[in-house]
Amino acid sequence: MMDLASLEAAARRVETPCHEGQMVWRLWNEGAGDPLLLLHGGNGSWRHWARNIGHFAATRCVIAPDLPGLGESALPPDPQEPASVARMVVQGLPAVVGDAKVDLVGFSFGANVGGQAAAMLGHDLRSLTIVGAGSLGLERAVTPLLKIRDKEGEERIAAHRANLLALMIADAQKIDAQALEIQEWNTVHARFRSRGFASAAQLKEALGRVVVPVAALWGAADQVAITTMQGRLDAVREMQPKARTALIPGAGHWVAYEAAEEFNAQLGAWLSAPA
């Protein structure tokens, strides 16, 4: 597993217009295989995919932007909502991949944005995979978080660890130094507040307009979805009856990090044999 600095150094950075600034994209193994577009979660950045980029970049081009208002990317235009973020993705994508069709994978808030983008792209997309998705018309589980801004040193690290356990990672033993580093960087750079969209139905509505193969994956112990997991599966199948679905046992919301080996294998199997 590459450290974050090495992973970032291996990427090519691209910027595209984003409202009053720029949207920042990173590309690995450019020009190889079908492009794989990874959209991170709320209060996140491309770093949410730290344990997945290297695996898929071994055989194909991997693209992981910072979504508008998060990481290094400028805020989206008003109204600041998943659809406005998705429009920035769709408008910038041709400058990054030309006319190549991408497989789009979105995590959590990125699943919402990805669904909106997939509806806009139509057949210009190869497939859509949503991971840890909300915004399916169901209430999210309550996940109280500790405030970080007023803390420093060991107290701040402990708060990050508690928040990761409450929201992102089911097994406390999987909260390692890299997860804490990612959480700290993402928290400091987040400006777009996405949490309020999780209990809406924007993704569910967008899925009804998606015309490419759809797959959906959750960690079976996802702290956000665990109380409504069957309802989420049903909502996806209501809008996309042929959608493929899977749960990864024991993993929490940030399944791509906590259970990277299982996640990479499942996503790889879906991508190698589109429905």
C-alpha positions in Angstrom: 0.0 0.0 0.0 1.4 3.4 -1.1 1.6 6.2 1.4 -0.4 9.3 0.6 2.5 11.4 -0.5 3.7 8.7 -3.0 0.2 8.2 -4.3 -0.2 11.9 -4.9 3.2 12.2 -6.5 2.3 9.4 -9.0 -0.8 11.3 -10.2 -1.1 14.0 -12.9 -3.1 17.0 -11.6 -5.7 18.6 -13.9 -7.9 21.7 -13.2 -11.2 22.5 -14.9 -13.5 25.6 -14.3 -15.7 25.4 -11.3 -17.9 28.4 -10.7 -15.5 31.1 -9.4 -12.5 28.8 -9.2 -11.2 25.5 -10.3 -12.1 21.8 -9.8 -9.0 19.7 -9.1 -8.7 16.2 -10.7 -5.9 13.6 -10.3 -5.2 10.9 -12.9 -3.1 7.7 -12.5 -1.9 5.5 -15.3 -3.3 7.9 -17.9 -4.3 6.4 -21.2 -4.4 2.8 -20.0 -7.7 0.8 -20.2 -11.2 2.1 -19.7 -11.2 5.1 -17.4 -12.5 4.6 -13.8 -13.9 7.7 -12.2 -14.0 7.7 -8.4 -16.1 10.3 -6.5 -15.4 10.5 -2.8 -17.7 11.0 0.1 -18.9 14.1 2.1 -16.3 16.1 3.9 -13.8 14.2 1.9 -11.3 14.3 -0.9 -9.6 11.9 -3.4 -7.9 10.4 -0.3 -11.0 8.4 0.5 -9.8 6.1 -2.3 -6.3 5.7 -0.9 -6.5 1.9 -0.7 -8.2 1.4 -4.1 -6.4 3.7 -6.6 -3.2 1.6 -6.8 -5.1 -1.6 -7.3 -7.2 -0.4 -10.2 -4.4 1.8 -11.7 -2.4 -1.4 -12.3 -4.6 -2.1 -15.3 -6.5 1.1 -16.2 -6.6 4.9 -15.9 -8.0 6.0 -12.5 -9.4 9.5 -12.1 -10.2 10.8 -8.6 -11.2 14.5 -8.3 -11.9 16.6 -5.3 -15.6 17.4 -5.5 -16.6 21.1 -5.6 -16.4 22.7 -2.1 -14.2 19.8 -0.8 -10.5 19.1 -0.8 -8.8 21.6 -3.1 -11.8 22.4 -5.4 -13.7 25.6 -5.4 -17.3 25.8 -4.3 -20.1 24.9 -6.8 -22.5 27.5 -8.0 -25.8 28.2 -6.1 -27.9 26.4 -5.2 -25.2 24.3 -3.6 -26.7 20.9 -3.9 -25.7 17.5 -5.4 -27.0 18.4 -8.8 -24.9 21.6 -9.0 -21.8 19.6 -7.9 -22.7 16.9 -10.6 -22.9 19.6 -13.3 -19.3 20.7 -12.5 -18.2 17.0 -12.8 -20.0 16.6 -16.1 -18.8 19.8 -17.6 -15.2 19.2 -16.6 -15.0 15.5 -17.6 -14.4 16.0 -21.3 -11.2 18.0 -20.6 -10.0 15.1 -18.5 -10.9 12.0 -20.6 -11.9 13.4 -24.0 -14.7 11.4 -25.4 -13.9 8.1 -23.6 -16.7 6.5 -21.6 -16.0 6.0 -17.9 -17.1 3.6 -15.3 -18.3 5.9 -12.4 -18.1 4.8 -8.8 -19.4 7.2 -6.1 -19.1 6.8 -2.3 -21.8 8.2 0.1 -22.3 11.9 -1.0 -20.3 11.0 -4.1 -22.9 8.3 -4.8 -25.6 11.0 -4.8 -23.4 13.2 -7.1 -22.6 10.2 -9.2 -26.2 9.3 -9.7 -27.0 12.9 -10.8 -24.0 12.9 -13.2 -25.0 9.5 -14.6 -28.5 10.8 -15.3 -26.9 13.7 -17.2 -24.4 11.7 -19.1 -26.8 9.0 -20.4 -25.1 6.6 -22.7 -21.8 8.6 -22.6 -21.2 6.6 -19.4 -20.3 2.8 -19.2 -21.6 2.0 -15.8 -22.6 3.4 -12.4 -21.7 1.9 -9.0 -22.9 3.5 -5.8 -21.2 2.7 -2.5 -22.6 3.4 1.0 -25.4 5.4 -0.7 -27.9 7.6 1.1 -30.5 10.0 -0.4 -32.8 7.0 -1.2 -35.8 8.4 0.6 -34.9 6.8 4.0 -33.7 8.4 7.3 -30.1 8.0 8.0 -29.1 6.5 11.4 -28.1 9.1 14.0 -24.3 9.3 14.2 -23.3 12.0 16.8 -19.9 13.4 16.1 -17.4 15.3 18.3 -16.3 18.9 17.4 -12.8 19.1 16.2 -12.1 22.8 15.8 -11.5 23.5 19.4 -9.1 20.6 20.0 -5.3 20.1 19.4 -2.7 17.4 19.8 -3.7 14.1 21.3 -7.2 15.3 22.2 -7.8 16.1 18.5 -6.5 12.7 17.3 -8.8 11.0 19.9 -11.7 13.0 18.6 -11.0 12.0 15.0 -10.7 8.3 16.1 -14.1 8.6 17.9 -15.7 10.1 14.8 -14.3 7.5 12.5 -15.7 4.8 14.7 -19.1 6.5 15.0 -19.5 7.1 11.3 -17.0 5.5 9.0 -15.2 2.4 10.2 -16.9 -0.5 12.1 -13.8 -2.2 13.5 -11.8 0.1 15.8 -8.7 -2.0 15.0 -8.9 -0.8 11.4 -8.6 2.9 12.4 -4.9 3.3 11.6 -2.5 6.2 11.2 -3.4 6.7 7.6 -7.1 6.8 8.3 -6.5 9.5 10.9 -4.3 11.4 8.5 -6.9 11.4 5.8 -9.6 12.4 8.3 -7.6 15.3 9.5 -6.8 16.6 6.0 -10.3 16.2 4.8 -11.9 17.9 7.8 -9.6 21.0 7.6 -10.4 21.4 3.8 -14.1 20.8 3.8 -16.4 23.8 3.1 -19.4 22.1 1.4 -21.8 20.6 3.9 -23.4 17.5 2.5 -24.8 15.7 5.5 -28.3 17.2 5.1 -28.8 15.5 1.8 -28.5 12.0 3.1 -32.1 11.6 4.1 -33.6 13.1 0.9 -34.5 11.1 -2.2 -32.4 12.9 -4.8 -30.3 9.8 -5.7 -33.4 7.6 -5.8 -35.0 9.9 -8.3 -31.8 10.2 -10.4 -31.5 6.4 -10.6 -34.7 6.3 -12.5 -33.1 8.3 -15.3 -29.9 6.3 -15.5 -29.6 4.2 -18.7 -26.4 2.3 -18.0 -25.8 -0.8 -15.8 -26.1 0.0 -12.1 -24.5 -1.7 -9.1 -24.8 -0.9 -5.4 -22.6 -1.9 -2.5 -22.6 -1.3 1.3 -20.6 -2.5 4.2 -23.0 -4.7 6.1 -22.2 -2.8 9.3 -22.5 0.6 7.7 -23.2 2.9 10.6 -25.3 5.2 8.5 -27.4 2.5 6.7 -27.6 -0.4 9.2 -31.1 0.4 10.4 -32.5 0.8 6.9 -30.3 -1.5 4.9 -33.2 -3.6 3.4 -35.0 -0.4 2.5 -32.0 0.9 0.6 -31.6 -2.3 -1.3 -35.3 -2.2 -2.2 -35.1 1.5 -3.2 -32.3 0.7 -5.7 -34.1 -2.3 -7.2 -37.4 -0.3 -7.4 -35.6 2.2 -9.7 -33.2 -0.2 -11.3 -34.7 -3.7 -11.3 -31.6 -5.2 -12.9 -29.1 -3.6 -10.5 -26.5 -5.8 -8.9 -26.1 -5.5 -5.2 -23.7 -6.7 -2.5 -23.0 -6.3 1.2 -19.5 -6.8 2.6 -19.7 -8.5 6.0 -18.4 -6.6 9.0 -17.4 -3.5 7.2 -18.7 0.0 8.0 -19.6 3.0 5.9 -16.1 3.6 4.5 -16.1 0.1 3.2 -13.5 0.8 0.4 -10.9 1.6 3.1 -11.9 -0.7 5.9 -12.3 -3.8 3.7 -10.2 -2.7 0.7 -9.3 -6.2 -0.5 -12.9 -7.4 -0.5 -14.1 -4.1 -2.0 -11.6 -4.1 -4.8 -12.4 -7.7 -5.6 -16.2 -7.1 -5.8 -15.9 -3.9 -7.8 -13.3 -5.5 -10.1 -15.7 -8.4 -10.8 -18.5 -6.0 -11.6 -16.4 -3.9 -13.9 -14.9 -6.8 -15.8 -18.4 -8.2 -16.6 -20.9 -5.3 -17.0 -24.5 -6.4 -16.6 
